[in-house]
Amino acid sequence: MIQSHVLLGSLFYSRNFEQEQEDAPEVRCSRDRSRAAWKVIDQYLTPFVEKENYQLSKKCRLLPENDMFRDQEEHKIYLDRNEWRCGYCKKSFREEKFIDQHFDKRHYNLLDLTHGKCLADLCGALHCDAAMNSKSSRSKCNPEAAARNRHLCESLADSCFPISEGPSASRLHELFLHQFCEAHSCSGKHKPFSRGGKDQGSFFRLAVGALVLVLLPVFYLFLYLIQSDMKGRTQELRRISKSGWKAKSA
Ligand SMILES: [Zn+2]
């Protein structure tokens, strides 16, 4: 699994990019898959780590510093559907893939190529394919690959959240196993991201907000109707009592 990602990464980078290839080094790490891994961490792990106010150790490969593309990705300015700007040199691009190529050609010197900084290598453990909705969920489960991914996943849990570091680390360790590692089996019993993430939370808040927005005018209309109905009735009552009184006195 890891090997295939490295291969994918090198394929991605050995493709010739237009004329100015220059002396850019071959990067054996896929930017796309690293980005996917980053999104998974951001959505399904970071909210829990923030809630526990937990500091990841330098040894943890999920740290932003351990993603060689992080700095470049953070210098990607999204202006519009058809406009991306390079935060280093302010050049504009029509599509994200062009700004990616620009980074590869012009700013490759900013990549930290030290060993262990390829986030895409963790994609197997982090279920990048499931998160990217690619076909892999339909493909046949390979027990050996599942075992390998589970092992990688558990080693991440151990290095990022060592149980010996206290209750927060223990809780996050357990969460990490449920969220990512349990689903690495061919039984199909466990789904990845079972504990939810950022998206679902915001979706839920959005749904509640929309419901309140819809129900509030209905509620006021209801109040108004009741009030005007009461007013009408009291007026009617007054009229009846007045005419009754008139009839009596007559
Ligand atoms: Zn640039």
py3Dmol code that shows the C-alpha trace and the ligand (Angstrom):
import py3Dmol

protein = """\
ATOM      1  CA  MET A   1       0.000   0.000   0.000  1.00  0.00           C
ATOM      2  CA  ILE A   2       2.717   2.460   1.039  1.00  0.00           C
ATOM      3  CA  GLN A   3       4.875   1.340  -1.835  1.00  0.00           C
ATOM      4  CA  SER A   4       2.099   1.939  -4.321  1.00  0.00           C
ATOM      5  CA  HIS A   5       1.658   5.470  -2.982  1.00  0.00           C
ATOM      6  CA  VAL A   6       5.357   6.201  -3.404  1.00  0.00           C
ATOM      7  CA  LEU A   7       5.118   4.896  -6.939  1.00  0.00           C
ATOM      8  CA  LEU A   8       2.057   7.070  -7.546  1.00  0.00           C
ATOM      9  CA  GLY A   9       3.962  10.024  -6.161  1.00  0.00           C
ATOM     10  CA  SER A  10       6.927   9.537  -8.444  1.00  0.00           C
ATOM     11  CA  LEU A  11       4.658   9.084 -11.450  1.00  0.00           C
ATOM     12  CA  PHE A  12       2.958  12.317 -10.583  1.00  0.00           C
ATOM     13  CA  TYR A  13       6.224  14.174 -10.430  1.00  0.00           C
ATOM     14  CA  SER A  14       8.135  12.628 -13.289  1.00  0.00           C
ATOM     15  CA  ARG A  15       5.525  13.836 -15.766  1.00  0.00           C
ATOM     16  CA  ASN A  16       6.936  16.716 -17.755  1.00  0.00           C
ATOM     17  CA  PHE A  17       5.509  20.084 -16.897  1.00  0.00           C
ATOM     18  CA  GLU A  18       5.582  22.353 -19.928  1.00  0.00           C
ATOM     19  CA  GLN A  19       8.838  23.923 -20.960  1.00  0.00           C
ATOM     20  CA  GLU A  20      10.463  25.149 -17.763  1.00  0.00           C
ATOM     21  CA  GLN A  21      11.353  21.896 -16.065  1.00  0.00           C
ATOM     22  CA  GLU A  22      14.687  23.348 -14.920  1.00  0.00           C
ATOM     23  CA  ASP A  23      16.583  21.476 -12.265  1.00  0.00           C
ATOM     24  CA  ALA A  24      13.651  20.694 -10.016  1.00  0.00           C
ATOM     25  CA  PRO A  25      14.434  17.539  -8.071  1.00  0.00           C
ATOM     26  CA  GLU A  26      12.231  14.501  -8.386  1.00  0.00           C
ATOM     27  CA  VAL A  27       9.934  14.501  -5.377  1.00  0.00           C
ATOM     28  CA  ARG A  28       8.838  11.027  -4.390  1.00  0.00           C
ATOM     29  CA  CYS A  29       5.764  12.172  -2.575  1.00  0.00           C
ATOM     30  CA  SER A  30       2.347  12.934  -3.993  1.00  0.00           C
ATOM     31  CA  ARG A  31       1.089  16.427  -3.320  1.00  0.00           C
ATOM     32  CA  ASP A  32      -2.521  15.381  -4.008  1.00  0.00           C
ATOM     33  CA  ARG A  33      -2.463  12.499  -1.576  1.00  0.00           C
ATOM     34  CA  SER A  34      -0.596  14.553   1.019  1.00  0.00           C
ATOM     35  CA  ARG A  35      -3.349  17.122   0.712  1.00  0.00           C
ATOM     36  CA  ALA A  36      -5.977  14.396   1.121  1.00  0.00           C
ATOM     37  CA  ALA A  37      -4.207  13.115   4.247  1.00  0.00           C
ATOM     38  CA  TRP A  38      -4.060  16.642   5.603  1.00  0.00           C
ATOM     39  CA  LYS A  39      -7.800  17.086   5.062  1.00  0.00           C
ATOM     40  CA  VAL A  40      -8.514  13.820   6.877  1.00  0.00           C
ATOM     41  CA  ILE A  41      -6.400  14.918   9.865  1.00  0.00           C
ATOM     42  CA  ASP A  42      -7.968  18.361   9.866  1.00  0.00           C
ATOM     43  CA  GLN A  43     -11.526  17.033   9.743  1.00  0.00           C
ATOM     44  CA  TYR A  44     -11.426  13.896  11.790  1.00  0.00           C
ATOM     45  CA  LEU A  45      -8.622  14.352  14.296  1.00  0.00           C
ATOM     46  CA  THR A  46      -7.795  18.026  14.913  1.00  0.00           C
ATOM     47  CA  PRO A  47     -11.216  18.886  16.470  1.00  0.00           C
ATOM     48  CA  PHE A  48     -10.643  16.211  19.142  1.00  0.00           C
ATOM     49  CA  VAL A  49      -7.015  17.182  19.758  1.00  0.00           C
ATOM     50  CA  GLU A  50      -8.084  20.816  20.164  1.00  0.00           C
ATOM     51  CA  LYS A  51     -10.870  19.855  22.536  1.00  0.00           C
ATOM     52  CA  GLU A  52      -8.338  18.070  24.754  1.00  0.00           C
ATOM     53  CA  ASN A  53      -5.942  21.002  24.339  1.00  0.00           C
ATOM     54  CA  TYR A  54      -3.251  18.434  23.582  1.00  0.00           C
ATOM     55  CA  GLN A  55       0.177  19.223  22.133  1.00  0.00           C
ATOM     56  CA  LEU A  56       1.470  16.655  19.652  1.00  0.00           C
ATOM     57  CA  SER A  57       5.098  15.692  20.156  1.00  0.00           C
ATOM     58  CA  LYS A  58       7.755  16.274  17.484  1.00  0.00           C
ATOM     59  CA  LYS A  59       7.903  12.527  16.949  1.00  0.00           C
ATOM     60  CA  CYS A  60       4.300  12.484  15.712  1.00  0.00           C
ATOM     61  CA  ARG A  61       4.183  12.309  11.908  1.00  0.00           C
ATOM     62  CA  LEU A  62       0.776  14.002  11.867  1.00  0.00           C
ATOM     63  CA  LEU A  63       2.265  17.331  12.952  1.00  0.00           C
ATOM     64  CA  PRO A  64       1.934  20.114  10.333  1.00  0.00           C
ATOM     65  CA  GLU A  65       5.733  20.490  10.345  1.00  0.00           C
ATOM     66  CA  ASN A  66       5.978  16.908   9.148  1.00  0.00           C
ATOM     67  CA  ASP A  67       4.070  17.626   5.942  1.00  0.00           C
ATOM     68  CA  MET A  68       6.591  18.820   3.360  1.00  0.00           C
ATOM     69  CA  PHE A  69       3.868  20.604   1.369  1.00  0.00           C
ATOM     70  CA  ARG A  70       2.258  22.423   4.289  1.00  0.00           C
ATOM     71  CA  ASP A  71       4.096  25.713   3.865  1.00  0.00           C
ATOM     72  CA  GLN A  72       3.346  25.828   0.131  1.00  0.00           C
ATOM     73  CA  GLU A  73      -0.296  24.861   0.646  1.00  0.00           C
ATOM     74  CA  GLU A  74      -0.618  27.702   3.119  1.00  0.00           C
ATOM     75  CA  HIS A  75       0.799  30.069   0.512  1.00  0.00           C
ATOM     76  CA  LYS A  76      -1.934  29.135  -1.922  1.00  0.00           C
ATOM     77  CA  ILE A  77      -4.387  32.017  -2.094  1.00  0.00           C
ATOM     78  CA  TYR A  78      -7.835  31.095  -3.356  1.00  0.00           C
ATOM     79  CA  LEU A  79      -9.515  34.172  -4.810  1.00  0.00           C
ATOM     80  CA  ASP A  80     -12.232  32.766  -6.981  1.00  0.00           C
ATOM     81  CA  ARG A  81     -13.204  29.573  -8.802  1.00  0.00           C
ATOM     82  CA  ASN A  82     -10.888  30.569 -11.627  1.00  0.00           C
ATOM     83  CA  GLU A  83      -8.195  32.375  -9.763  1.00  0.00           C
ATOM     84  CA  TRP A  84      -5.474  31.126  -7.505  1.00  0.00           C
ATOM     85  CA  ARG A  85      -2.532  33.243  -6.419  1.00  0.00           C
ATOM     86  CA  CYS A  86       0.940  32.236  -5.309  1.00  0.00           C
ATOM     87  CA  GLY A  87       1.610  33.706  -1.876  1.00  0.00           C
ATOM     88  CA  TYR A  88       5.362  33.803  -2.508  1.00  0.00           C
ATOM     89  CA  CYS A  89       5.535  35.655  -5.834  1.00  0.00           C
ATOM     90  CA  LYS A  90       1.892  36.820  -6.339  1.00  0.00           C
ATOM     91  CA  LYS A  91       1.559  35.157  -9.739  1.00  0.00           C
ATOM     92  CA  SER A  92      -2.028  34.160 -10.658  1.00  0.00           C
ATOM     93  CA  PHE A  93      -3.343  30.855 -12.014  1.00  0.00           C
ATOM     94  CA  ARG A  94      -6.619  29.662 -13.486  1.00  0.00           C
ATOM     95  CA  GLU A  95      -6.674  26.271 -11.800  1.00  0.00           C
ATOM     96  CA  GLU A  96      -5.287  24.680  -8.697  1.00  0.00           C
ATOM     97  CA  LYS A  97      -3.272  22.157 -10.713  1.00  0.00           C
ATOM     98  CA  PHE A  98      -1.386  25.013 -12.415  1.00  0.00           C
ATOM     99  CA  ILE A  99      -0.411  26.613  -9.132  1.00  0.00           C
ATOM    100  CA  ASP A 100       0.700  23.142  -7.966  1.00  0.00           C
ATOM    101  CA  GLN A 101       2.922  22.865 -11.055  1.00  0.00           C
ATOM    102  CA  HIS A 102       4.235  26.357 -10.373  1.00  0.00           C
ATOM    103  CA  PHE A 103       5.179  25.363  -6.822  1.00  0.00           C
ATOM    104  CA  ASP A 104       6.933  22.271  -8.160  1.00  0.00           C
ATOM    105  CA  LYS A 105       8.943  24.277 -10.666  1.00  0.00           C
ATOM    106  CA  ARG A 106       9.535  27.616  -8.990  1.00  0.00           C
ATOM    107  CA  HIS A 107       9.444  27.020  -5.283  1.00  0.00           C
ATOM    108  CA  TYR A 108      10.716  23.462  -4.927  1.00  0.00           C
ATOM    109  CA  ASN A 109      13.592  24.848  -2.843  1.00  0.00           C
ATOM    110  CA  LEU A 110      11.025  25.450  -0.086  1.00  0.00           C
ATOM    111  CA  LEU A 111      10.183  21.760   0.189  1.00  0.00           C
ATOM    112  CA  ASP A 112      11.639  19.956   3.152  1.00  0.00           C
ATOM    113  CA  LEU A 113      12.725  16.654   1.645  1.00  0.00           C
ATOM    114  CA  THR A 114      13.911  15.141   4.908  1.00  0.00           C
ATOM    115  CA  HIS A 115      12.884  11.556   5.455  1.00  0.00           C
ATOM    116  CA  GLY A 116       9.485  11.064   7.091  1.00  0.00           C
ATOM    117  CA  LYS A 117       7.897  14.279   5.855  1.00  0.00           C
ATOM    118  CA  CYS A 118       5.656  12.718   3.231  1.00  0.00           C
ATOM    119  CA  LEU A 119       2.128  12.791   4.601  1.00  0.00           C
ATOM    120  CA  ALA A 120       0.916  10.797   1.579  1.00  0.00           C
ATOM    121  CA  ASP A 121       2.780   7.793   3.030  1.00  0.00           C
ATOM    122  CA  LEU A 122       0.221   7.759   5.850  1.00  0.00           C
ATOM    123  CA  CYS A 123      -2.750   7.648   3.485  1.00  0.00           C
ATOM    124  CA  GLY A 124      -3.153   3.900   3.925  1.00  0.00           C
ATOM    125  CA  ALA A 125      -3.577   4.316   7.678  1.00  0.00           C
ATOM    126  CA  LEU A 126      -5.739   7.433   7.414  1.00  0.00           C
ATOM    127  CA  HIS A 127      -8.250   6.171   4.808  1.00  0.00           C
ATOM    128  CA  CYS A 128      -7.546   8.940   2.270  1.00  0.00           C
ATOM    129  CA  ASP A 129      -9.404   6.953  -0.404  1.00  0.00           C
ATOM    130  CA  ALA A 130     -12.563   6.727   1.674  1.00  0.00           C
ATOM    131  CA  ALA A 131     -12.346  10.446   2.380  1.00  0.00           C
ATOM    132  CA  MET A 132     -11.786  11.270  -1.300  1.00  0.00           C
ATOM    133  CA  ASN A 133     -14.708   8.983  -2.242  1.00  0.00           C
ATOM    134  CA  SER A 134     -12.593   7.058  -4.708  1.00  0.00           C
ATOM    135  CA  LYS A 135     -13.575   3.627  -5.949  1.00  0.00           C
ATOM    136  CA  SER A 136     -11.355   1.765  -3.481  1.00  0.00           C
ATOM    137  CA  SER A 137     -14.299   1.168  -1.136  1.00  0.00           C
ATOM    138  CA  ARG A 138     -15.833  -1.067  -3.789  1.00  0.00           C
ATOM    139  CA  SER A 139     -12.628  -2.924  -4.618  1.00  0.00           C
ATOM    140  CA  LYS A 140     -11.918  -6.258  -2.960  1.00  0.00           C
ATOM    141  CA  CYS A 141     -10.371  -6.139   0.494  1.00  0.00           C
ATOM    142  CA  ASN A 142      -6.826  -7.438   0.729  1.00  0.00           C
ATOM    143  CA  PRO A 143      -6.239  -8.908   4.222  1.00  0.00           C
ATOM    144  CA  GLU A 144      -2.460  -8.370   4.043  1.00  0.00           C
ATOM    145  CA  ALA A 145      -2.812  -4.715   3.059  1.00  0.00           C
ATOM    146  CA  ALA A 146      -5.443  -4.244   5.768  1.00  0.00           C
ATOM    147  CA  ALA A 147      -3.091  -5.743   8.376  1.00  0.00           C
ATOM    148  CA  ARG A 148      -0.223  -3.534   7.179  1.00  0.00           C
ATOM    149  CA  ASN A 149      -2.377  -0.412   7.338  1.00  0.00           C
ATOM    150  CA  ARG A 150      -3.647  -1.363  10.763  1.00  0.00           C
ATOM    151  CA  HIS A 151      -0.080  -1.771  11.984  1.00  0.00           C
ATOM    152  CA  LEU A 152       0.917   1.631  10.583  1.00  0.00           C
ATOM    153  CA  CYS A 153      -2.234   3.114  12.097  1.00  0.00           C
ATOM    154  CA  GLU A 154      -1.519   1.698  15.557  1.00  0.00           C
ATOM    155  CA  SER A 155       2.084   2.866  15.454  1.00  0.00           C
ATOM    156  CA  LEU A 156       0.777   6.383  14.709  1.00  0.00           C
ATOM    157  CA  ALA A 157      -1.557   6.151  17.695  1.00  0.00           C
ATOM    158  CA  ASP A 158       1.369   5.061  19.905  1.00  0.00           C
ATOM    159  CA  SER A 159       3.797   7.748  18.722  1.00  0.00           C
ATOM    160  CA  CYS A 160       1.295  10.630  18.657  1.00  0.00           C
ATOM    161  CA  PHE A 161      -0.680   9.781  21.783  1.00  0.00           C
ATOM    162  CA  PRO A 162       1.528   7.762  24.163  1.00  0.00           C
ATOM    163  CA  ILE A 163      -0.736   6.397  26.899  1.00  0.00           C
ATOM    164  CA  SER A 164       1.995   7.076  29.472  1.00  0.00           C
ATOM    165  CA  GLU A 165       1.503  10.818  28.949  1.00  0.00           C
ATOM    166  CA  GLY A 166      -1.703  11.039  30.942  1.00  0.00           C
ATOM    167  CA  PRO A 167      -5.481  10.989  30.592  1.00  0.00           C
ATOM    168  CA  SER A 168      -5.734  13.321  27.559  1.00  0.00           C
ATOM    169  CA  ALA A 169      -3.231  11.260  25.591  1.00  0.00           C
ATOM    170  CA  SER A 170      -5.023   8.045  26.612  1.00  0.00           C
ATOM    171  CA  ARG A 171      -8.401   9.369  25.505  1.00  0.00           C
ATOM    172  CA  LEU A 172      -6.981  10.526  22.178  1.00  0.00           C
ATOM    173  CA  HIS A 173      -5.166   7.208  21.740  1.00  0.00           C
ATOM    174  CA  GLU A 174      -8.457   5.373  22.129  1.00  0.00           C
ATOM    175  CA  LEU A 175     -10.237   7.798  19.831  1.00  0.00           C
ATOM    176  CA  PHE A 176      -7.547   7.371  17.172  1.00  0.00           C
ATOM    177  CA  LEU A 177      -7.986   3.589  17.238  1.00  0.00           C
ATOM    178  CA  HIS A 178     -11.776   3.896  16.855  1.00  0.00           C
ATOM    179  CA  GLN A 179     -11.611   6.668  14.312  1.00  0.00           C
ATOM    180  CA  PHE A 180      -8.936   5.216  12.014  1.00  0.00           C
ATOM    181  CA  CYS A 181      -7.473   1.836  12.987  1.00  0.00           C
ATOM    182  CA  GLU A 182     -10.487  -0.388  13.676  1.00  0.00           C
ATOM    183  CA  ALA A 183     -11.730  -0.100  10.101  1.00  0.00           C
ATOM    184  CA  HIS A 184      -8.534  -1.754   8.790  1.00  0.00           C
ATOM    185  CA  SER A 185      -9.993  -5.233   8.598  1.00  0.00           C
ATOM    186  CA  CYS A 186     -11.827  -7.134   5.940  1.00  0.00           C
ATOM    187  CA  SER A 187     -14.769  -7.949   8.208  1.00  0.00           C
ATOM    188  CA  GLY A 188     -16.496  -4.717   7.152  1.00  0.00           C
ATOM    189  CA  LYS A 189     -17.814  -4.361  10.708  1.00  0.00           C
ATOM    190  CA  HIS A 190     -16.191  -1.007  11.357  1.00  0.00           C
ATOM    191  CA  LYS A 191     -16.391   2.117   9.256  1.00  0.00           C
ATOM    192  CA  PRO A 192     -13.643   4.746   9.268  1.00  0.00           C
ATOM    193  CA  PHE A 193     -14.265   8.075  11.039  1.00  0.00           C
ATOM    194  CA  SER A 194     -16.896   6.463  13.271  1.00  0.00           C
ATOM    195  CA  ARG A 195     -16.541   9.241  15.838  1.00  0.00           C
ATOM    196  CA  GLY A 196     -17.457  11.943  13.343  1.00  0.00           C
ATOM    197  CA  GLY A 197     -15.590  15.122  12.539  1.00  0.00           C
ATOM    198  CA  LYS A 198     -15.658  18.800  11.801  1.00  0.00           C
ATOM    199  CA  ASP A 199     -17.944  18.562   8.772  1.00  0.00           C
ATOM    200  CA  GLN A 200     -20.781  16.749  10.470  1.00  0.00           C
ATOM    201  CA  GLY A 201     -20.644  19.182  13.368  1.00  0.00           C
ATOM    202  CA  SER A 202     -20.911  22.221  11.156  1.00  0.00           C
ATOM    203  CA  PHE A 203     -23.567  20.522   9.040  1.00  0.00           C
ATOM    204  CA  PHE A 204     -25.591  19.842  12.162  1.00  0.00           C
ATOM    205  CA  ARG A 205     -25.253  23.452  13.326  1.00  0.00           C
ATOM    206  CA  LEU A 206     -26.245  24.648   9.853  1.00  0.00           C
ATOM    207  CA  ALA A 207     -29.309  22.404   9.833  1.00  0.00           C
ATOM    208  CA  VAL A 208     -30.391  23.621  13.280  1.00  0.00           C
ATOM    209  CA  GLY A 209     -29.823  27.233  12.206  1.00  0.00           C
ATOM    210  CA  ALA A 210     -31.916  26.770   9.065  1.00  0.00           C
ATOM    211  CA  LEU A 211     -34.685  25.112  11.048  1.00  0.00           C
ATOM    212  CA  VAL A 212     -34.780  27.999  13.527  1.00  0.00           C
ATOM    213  CA  LEU A 213     -34.852  30.490  10.660  1.00  0.00           C
ATOM    214  CA  VAL A 214     -37.810  28.719   9.090  1.00  0.00           C
ATOM    215  CA  LEU A 215     -39.704  28.104  12.332  1.00  0.00           C
ATOM    216  CA  LEU A 216     -39.288  31.571  13.824  1.00  0.00           C
ATOM    217  CA  PRO A 217     -41.566  33.408  11.296  1.00  0.00           C
ATOM    218  CA  VAL A 218     -44.089  30.566  11.550  1.00  0.00           C
ATOM    219  CA  PHE A 219     -44.094  30.982  15.328  1.00  0.00           C
ATOM    220  CA  TYR A 220     -44.643  34.750  15.064  1.00  0.00           C
ATOM    221  CA  LEU A 221     -47.385  34.309  12.502  1.00  0.00           C
ATOM    222  CA  PHE A 222     -49.063  31.872  14.856  1.00  0.00           C
ATOM    223  CA  LEU A 223     -48.810  34.378  17.734  1.00  0.00           C
ATOM    224  CA  TYR A 224     -50.198  37.136  15.511  1.00  0.00           C
ATOM    225  CA  LEU A 225     -53.128  34.997  14.417  1.00  0.00           C
ATOM    226  CA  ILE A 226     -53.973  34.029  17.986  1.00  0.00           C
ATOM    227  CA  GLN A 227     -53.776  37.638  19.081  1.00  0.00           C
ATOM    228  CA  SER A 228     -55.938  38.994  16.275  1.00  0.00           C
ATOM    229  CA  ASP A 229     -58.412  36.171  16.848  1.00  0.00           C
ATOM    230  CA  MET A 230     -58.598  37.058  20.566  1.00  0.00           C
ATOM    231  CA  LYS A 231     -59.055  40.729  19.703  1.00  0.00           C
ATOM    232  CA  GLY A 232     -61.856  39.866  17.292  1.00  0.00           C
ATOM    233  CA  ARG A 233     -63.550  37.727  19.917  1.00  0.00           C
ATOM    234  CA  THR A 234     -63.341  40.316  22.662  1.00  0.00           C
ATOM    235  CA  GLN A 235     -64.775  42.906  20.296  1.00  0.00           C
ATOM    236  CA  GLU A 236     -67.537  40.528  19.417  1.00  0.00           C
ATOM    237  CA  LEU A 237     -68.118  39.818  23.095  1.00  0.00           C
ATOM    238  CA  ARG A 238     -68.284  43.529  23.795  1.00  0.00           C
ATOM    239  CA  ARG A 239     -70.757  44.002  20.982  1.00  0.00           C
ATOM    240  CA  ILE A 240     -72.922  41.171  22.238  1.00  0.00           C
ATOM    241  CA  SER A 241     -72.823  42.358  25.825  1.00  0.00           C
ATOM    242  CA  LYS A 242     -73.530  45.950  24.722  1.00  0.00           C
ATOM    243  CA  SER A 243     -76.489  44.980  22.582  1.00  0.00           C
ATOM    244  CA  GLY A 244     -77.701  42.628  25.331  1.00  0.00           C
ATOM    245  CA  TRP A 245     -77.487  45.411  27.849  1.00  0.00           C
ATOM    246  CA  LYS A 246     -79.285  47.757  25.437  1.00  0.00           C
ATOM    247  CA  ALA A 247     -82.009  45.156  24.915  1.00  0.00           C
ATOM    248  CA  LYS A 248     -82.354  44.676  28.682  1.00  0.00           C
ATOM    249  CA  SER A 249     -82.531  48.396  29.436  1.00  0.00           C
ATOM    250  CA  ALA A 250     -85.031  48.985  26.654  1.00  0.00           C
TER     251      ALA A 250
END
"""
ligand_1 = """\
1
ZN
Zn 5.255 31.738 -6.945
"""
view = py3Dmol.view(width=600, height=400)
view.addModel(protein, "pdb")
view.setStyle({"model": 0}, {"cartoon": {"style": "trace"}})
view.addModel(ligand_1, "xyz")
view.setStyle({"model": 1}, {"stick": {}})
view.zoomTo()
view.show()
